Amino acid sequence: MPHPSEHTTRIAIISDTHGVINNNIIDVIKTCDQIIHAGDICGAHVLEQLQTFDKKITAVAGNNDASGLWPVEQTHVVNALPHMADIELPGGIIAIEHGHRHGMHTPCHDSLRHSHPHARVIVYGHTHSMLVDKETTPWVINPGAAGATRTRGGASCMVLTASENEWNIEMFRFTEENSAVA
């Protein structure tokens, strides 16, 4: 546990909303200080919804976040999304990208690590499959799908609690019955 006087930050990590954020995941987001969206946002309305929580948002473009795939009046929003981003937190850096550039069906964790050796954690999406790979540093994590598309057992997200000395990841999955599964 972090020391009581040590600053900690809680970051909600979501991906692959495909235009919809599950209501249970919204409840998790409300408990956090920041939000990461690892791509396949699929509409400015999702970003606008996240902005209502008055938290720092870091979002990257996924393979479905491109001009021509979003409504034409949202072109300026989708074109402004970076393909990668870094966030400096107490104790290290989180690197974020969608992951599809590292293998379309199964992104290669070694390739992700090679691309972001400076990071403590690398967040990617794309596969809609929640996972935590702590086999080596940096850790590679995928929050799964936070919307209603290919959720692989229910909408999911993660929360990273970061302090100078300790980082912890909580995994959340919400079944169709809207109950949390550890």
Order of alpha helices (4+ residues) and beta strands (2+ residues): beta-alpha-beta-alpha-beta-alpha-beta-beta-alpha-beta-beta-beta-beta-beta-beta
